[in-house]
Structure formats: structure tokens, C-alpha cells
């Protein structure tokens, strides 16, 4: 693992985390996270992991049997610069999970989504022990001049609504009127069980399903898992 073992992961203020995410996350945007981990190498911040509640928790809470409202988190933003060595991302996720187990033992499982429309198919999650539980066509993103907006995110963001002078009409129709067009791709859903006694209620898919559905991507480019290994 080399120098990846030297990375220090610790809680940092939301302001610092959000500034880093805006600069280094492919979306350029932040969401309402409540726990922020900074990833430091040689005393410099090179990565951020942000955990929080899903947009609509009631829609996902039953993915794990008998899950209570406060027993799960979503890893909803993960951003790294280009300075970190190989294996750094999975190392940082592993350490953040260790810190959760120690300091928030009531958290039993994690949810995360990988956007294979703009970024990748979740190779970091797979390397970190997450299980693939869904692959679906993603019609949630709309784009104009490299400004990509999530329809779901728009609905909960007063900042975006104000920026675009939202008039209260249907969101997709409004964005179409503003010149935004659908950006079709795939969204992959991953689950990690911190408490291994918990049971996942949704189907667990083999990673080969990614290639079967043509959802494989790396850094925004279409690529199969086999090609990546080569």
C-alpha cells in the first residue's frame, strides 16, 4: 500500500470540507452532510469524505432489516486531489469506517451511490468492501454548458432555485425552458454493513452485472471491468 498507510484521517470543520469538495468533486457542488473527514498526507489536506442523511431516508431505511432511523448514514460526497498515492481512496474509506465504529457505534450500515454518467461505476466502493445492490438508468441529471444539476438536488436546494430564478413550475419543464437537457447514464447503489449481523433486504448483484448492463465507466469514460484490469 506504500505511502497510503501514512494518510491521516480525522474530523474537520464543514467549511473547510465544503470548500475542498467544491474545488475537487466532479459536480462542483456540496450537499447537506453532517460529518466531515479530512484526509491528510504530509500535513496537507488532499481528500474529503462527507457523511449525512440520504435525501429521502424513508425510501432507503428498509434496505437493511429492522434498521432504526439513526442507524445508517450515506457517504454522499467523496473528493480527492491528484496528489495522493495509489490505494489512498480505499484506505481513507476504511479508516473513516473505523472511526465511525469507535465513535458512533450506533451506525450499523452505510449507503452510497456512484454516478456512472459523469464519474465512475464505483471501483473504490468495491475495493472497500461495499456490496452492489442496484444499477439503474439515471435520468436525474440535466446539463447546460458544463453546469450539471440533479433534479432531486434541485428540489431541496434554495441556492440553485435562487440562482436560476425558479418560478415554482415542474422542475424538469423549468430546466428544459432554461436550456438544460437530460444527461442519460447509470446510477449504481452500494451498501456497506458495519454491523455484519445485519441483513440486506434488497438483491445483492454480482459485479459482472455492471458490464452486462453497459454501465462500466472510469473517470467519465466508458470502460469494462476487464479492460480496466488490463
Buried (B, 14 or more C-beta within 10 A) or exposed (E): EEBBEEBEBEEBEBEEBBBBBBEBBEBEBBBEBEBBBBBBBEEEBBBBBBBBBBBEEEEBBEBBEEBEEEBBBBBBBBBBBEEBBEBBBBBBBBBBBEBBEEEBEEBBBBBBBBBBBBBBBBBBBBBBEBBBBBBEEBBBBBBEEEBBBBBEBBEEBEEBBEEBEBEEEEBBEBBEEBEBEBBEBBBBBBBBBBBEEBEBEBEEBEBEBBBEBEBBBBEBEEBBBEEEEE
